[in-house]
């Protein structure tokens, strides 16, 4: 079997330097058109195949980006990953997914693992329990480009791709109030997250705009355990039977609300109306169909990847000024009908 053709053997055959052959194959302006033609002709004749791995090493690139997300059972993140992978494929980059299971300690461990230079850039949605962000500052100190999406870290100075959470929280609550609700509960995952705070601030502002008081007892923090969520929501509805509307700030809390109402025999929407942030494709098939604030998840993932890969391939820093806020959309369905 003949030895594989490489840059060195091409250079020897053409009596050129390896650097000149490499530049010619990359269509560099530093090489004359005549030399480029000679190099390309011989490369084609000998069926030369570039070594992508070696090329990446020469550019100090692994051609890999990391994506850190808290969960995969939320359809939002599945759609966001599709958007990320589309952009990565266009740039011949690989994508590695790291799952924190919404656990802060796991997030720290992943960040420590990534300090070893295994990836060229990072797309990240932080865990709900994250409060100390030293692990993320460490990644930045190591010159790793980071772009946050959806669940962002305000303490780290970089680009963030989000949706209009405050306005969406206001609109969701207003939708319930306009449907006749006067005792609206708000369900969130964590007040530590900027998206949680923004959606809750929108909720409180809508109540105020309609002359209704903010009642802390109507705000409930849930988690990722569906059974636990349903139990907590059921206990809230039992403790506060006047609740006639529920605004769930994340998908699985909306589903937990359905389970809780079913267990208590509370009819939706006659007794309790429900709206939730959700990208569930089956939202329209639930009984009754769920009214949703739907985020442009695919676009959020795609835009975050565009920002990151532009910085990586051009060896530029990611700047806060590159941040984007995309619009979410309210889809009114039977769960909030009058």
C-alpha positions in Angstrom: 0.0 0.0 0.0 1.6 3.3 -1.1 2.2 5.9 1.7 -0.4 8.6 2.1 0.2 11.8 0.3 0.8 14.7 2.7 1.9 18.3 2.6 5.5 17.3 3.0 5.5 14.9 0.0 3.6 17.5 -2.1 6.2 20.2 -1.2 9.1 17.9 -2.1 7.6 16.9 -5.5 7.0 20.6 -6.4 10.3 21.9 -4.9 8.3 24.3 -2.6 8.2 24.8 1.1 5.5 23.1 3.1 4.2 26.5 4.2 3.8 27.6 0.5 1.9 24.4 -0.4 -0.4 24.9 2.6 -1.1 28.5 1.7 -1.8 27.6 -1.9 -4.3 24.9 -0.9 -6.0 27.5 1.4 -6.2 30.0 -1.6 -4.0 32.5 0.2 -3.3 35.9 -1.5 0.4 35.4 -0.5 0.8 32.7 -3.2 0.8 33.5 -7.0 -2.1 32.1 -9.1 0.5 30.0 -11.2 1.8 28.4 -8.0 -1.7 27.7 -6.7 -2.5 26.0 -10.0 0.6 23.8 -9.8 -0.1 22.7 -6.3 -3.8 22.0 -6.9 -3.1 20.0 -10.0 -0.6 17.7 -8.3 -2.9 17.4 -5.2 -5.8 16.3 -7.4 -3.5 13.9 -9.4 -2.2 12.3 -6.2 -5.7 12.3 -4.5 -4.3 14.4 -1.6 -6.7 14.5 1.4 -6.1 17.2 4.0 -5.7 16.1 7.6 -8.5 18.1 9.3 -7.3 17.3 12.8 -3.7 18.5 12.1 -5.1 21.6 10.4 -7.2 22.3 13.5 -4.1 21.9 15.7 -2.2 24.4 13.6 -5.0 26.9 14.1 -5.2 26.0 17.8 -8.8 24.9 17.3 -10.4 21.7 18.3 -13.4 22.4 15.9 -15.7 21.6 18.9 -18.0 23.7 21.0 -19.7 22.7 24.2 -23.3 23.2 25.1 -24.2 23.1 28.8 -28.0 22.8 29.6 -29.9 22.0 32.8 -32.3 19.4 31.3 -33.4 17.6 28.2 -37.0 16.8 29.0 -37.9 20.4 28.3 -38.8 20.8 24.7 -37.2 24.3 24.6 -33.7 22.9 25.0 -34.3 20.2 22.3 -35.3 22.9 19.8 -32.4 25.2 20.9 -29.9 22.4 20.3 -31.3 21.9 16.8 -30.6 25.5 16.1 -27.1 25.3 17.5 -26.2 22.2 15.5 -27.4 23.7 12.3 -24.9 26.6 12.7 -22.1 24.3 13.9 -22.5 22.0 10.8 -22.2 25.1 8.5 -18.8 25.8 10.1 -17.7 22.1 10.3 -17.7 22.2 14.1 -18.8 19.4 16.4 -21.1 19.9 19.3 -20.8 18.2 22.7 -23.7 18.4 25.1 -23.1 18.5 28.9 -26.1 18.0 31.1 -26.2 19.5 34.6 -29.6 18.0 35.7 -30.2 21.5 37.0 -27.6 20.9 39.8 -25.1 23.6 40.7 -22.4 21.2 41.9 -22.6 19.3 38.6 -22.3 22.6 36.7 -19.2 23.5 38.6 -17.7 20.1 37.9 -18.4 20.4 34.2 -16.8 23.9 34.2 -13.7 22.6 35.9 -13.5 19.8 33.3 -13.7 22.3 30.5 -10.8 24.4 31.7 -8.5 21.9 30.1 -9.0 23.4 26.6 -11.2 20.6 25.3 -13.5 23.0 23.4 -13.1 26.2 21.5 -16.2 27.9 22.9 -19.2 27.4 25.2 -22.9 27.9 24.9 -24.5 27.8 28.3 -27.9 27.9 30.1 -27.2 27.9 33.9 -28.6 25.7 36.6 -31.4 27.1 38.7 -29.4 26.8 42.0 -26.4 28.7 40.7 -25.5 31.6 43.0 -21.6 31.7 43.0 -20.2 32.0 39.5 -16.5 31.8 40.2 -16.4 28.7 38.0 -17.6 30.7 35.0 -15.2 33.6 35.7 -12.4 31.0 35.7 -13.4 29.9 32.2 -13.3 33.5 31.0 -9.9 34.0 32.6 -8.8 31.0 30.5 -9.9 32.9 27.4 -12.8 30.5 26.6 -15.5 32.4 24.7 -18.9 32.0 26.4 -22.4 32.9 25.2 -25.4 32.4 27.5 -28.8 31.6 26.3 -32.2 31.5 28.0 -31.0 31.0 31.6 -28.2 33.6 31.7 -25.6 34.7 34.3 -25.8 38.5 34.7 -22.5 38.5 36.6 -20.4 37.4 33.6 -19.7 40.0 31.0 -20.4 38.4 27.7 -23.2 38.1 25.1 -26.6 36.7 26.1 -29.5 35.5 23.9 -32.8 35.6 25.7 -36.5 36.3 25.1 -38.6 39.2 26.4 -39.3 37.6 29.8 -40.6 40.6 31.7 -43.1 41.6 28.9 -44.1 37.9 28.5 -44.7 37.6 32.2 -46.8 40.7 32.2 -48.8 39.5 29.1 -49.4 36.1 30.5 -50.8 37.5 33.8 -52.8 40.1 32.0 -54.3 37.4 29.8 -55.6 35.6 32.9 -56.9 38.8 34.4 -58.7 39.7 31.2 -60.2 36.2 31.2 -61.8 37.0 34.6 -59.2 35.7 37.1 -58.7 37.7 40.3 -56.5 35.3 42.4 -53.6 34.3 40.2 -50.9 32.0 41.5 -47.4 32.2 40.0 -45.2 29.1 39.8 -41.4 29.4 39.2 -38.3 27.3 39.4 -35.9 29.7 41.0 -35.8 33.3 42.0 -32.0 33.2 41.5 -32.4 33.0 37.7 -32.7 36.2 35.8 -35.5 34.7 33.7 -37.4 33.7 36.9 -37.0 37.2 38.4 -38.1 38.9 35.1 -41.2 36.8 34.7 -42.2 37.3 38.3 -41.7 41.1 38.0 -43.9 41.0 34.9 -46.5 39.1 36.9 -46.4 41.6 39.8 -46.6 44.6 37.4 -49.7 43.2 35.7 -51.4 42.7 39.1 -50.6 46.3 40.0 -51.8 47.6 36.6 -55.2 45.9 37.4 -55.4 47.2 40.9 -54.7 43.9 42.6 -52.2 43.3 45.4 -49.1 41.1 45.2 -49.6 38.2 47.6 -46.3 36.3 48.3 -48.3 33.3 49.4 -49.5 32.9 45.8 -45.9 32.5 44.6 -44.7 28.9 44.6 -41.2 27.6 43.8 -41.1 24.2 42.2 -38.3 21.9 40.9 -37.7 19.2 38.4 -39.5 16.4 40.2 -42.9 16.2 38.5 -44.6 14.2 41.3 -43.2 16.7 43.9 -44.4 19.6 41.8 -47.9 18.2 41.5 -48.1 17.7 45.3 -46.9 21.3 46.0 -49.4 22.8 43.6 -52.2 20.6 45.0 -51.3 21.8 48.6 -51.3 25.4 47.4 -54.8 25.0 45.8 -56.1 23.4 49.0 -54.6 26.1 51.2 -55.9 28.9 48.9 -59.1 27.6 47.3 -59.9 31.0 45.9 -57.1 30.6 43.3 -58.8 30.9 39.8 -55.7 31.3 37.7 -52.2 29.8 37.4 -49.2 31.3 35.6 -46.5 28.6 35.3 -43.2 30.1 34.3 -41.8 26.8 33.0 -43.3 23.9 31.1 -43.2 21.2 33.7 -45.0 23.3 36.3 -47.8 23.8 33.8 -48.1 20.1 33.5 -47.9 19.7 37.3 -50.8 22.2 37.5 -52.9 19.9 35.3 -52.2 16.9 37.5 -53.0 18.9 40.7 -56.3 20.1 39.4 -57.2 16.6 38.3 -56.5 15.2 41.7 -58.6 17.9 43.4 -61.4 17.6 40.8 -60.9 21.3 39.8 -62.1 21.8 36.2 -59.9 23.7 33.7 -60.8 26.4 32.7 -64.1 26.7 34.5 -62.6 26.8 38.0 -58.9 27.3 37.3 -57.4 28.8 34.2 -53.8 27.9 33.3 -51.1 29.5 31.1 -47.5 28.5 30.9 -44.2 29.1 29.2 -43.9 26.0 27.0 -42.6 24.8 23.6 -44.5 21.5 23.9 -45.7 20.4 20.5 -48.6 18.6 22.2 -49.8 21.7 24.1 -52.7 21.9 21.6 -53.6 18.2 22.2 -53.9 18.4 26.0 -57.3 18.2 27.5 -58.1 21.1 27.6 -55.5 22.6 25.2 -52.9 24.6 27.1 -52.5 28.3 26.5 -48.8 29.0 26.1 -46.1 31.7 26.0 -44.0 30.0 23.3 -40.3 31.0 23.0 -38.4 31.1 19.7 -36.2 28.3 21.0 -34.7 27.2 17.7 -33.8 30.8 16.8 -32.4 31.4 20.3 -30.0 28.4 19.9 -29.1 29.4 16.3 -28.4 33.1 17.2 -26.3 32.1 20.2 -24.2 29.7 18.0 -23.8 32.4 15.3 -22.4 34.8 17.9 -20.1 32.2 19.4 -18.7 30.8 16.2 -18.1 34.2 14.7 -15.9 35.0 17.7 -14.1 31.6 17.7 -13.3 31.5 13.9 -12.2 35.1 13.9 -10.3 34.8 17.2 -12.3 37.7 18.6 -13.8 38.3 22.1 -17.5 37.9 22.7 -18.9 41.2 23.8 -22.0 42.1 25.9 -23.1 44.4 23.1 -23.7 41.4 20.9 -26.6 40.3 23.1 -30.0 39.7 21.6 -33.5 39.6 22.9 -36.1 37.7 20.8 -39.9 37.9 21.0 -42.0 35.2 22.5 -45.6 34.6 21.3 -48.8 34.0 23.3 -51.1 31.2 21.9 -54.5 31.4 23.5 -56.2 28.0 23.8 -58.9 26.3 25.9 -57.1 26.3 29.2 -57.8 30.0 29.7 -61.2 30.3 27.9 -64.0 32.2 29.5 
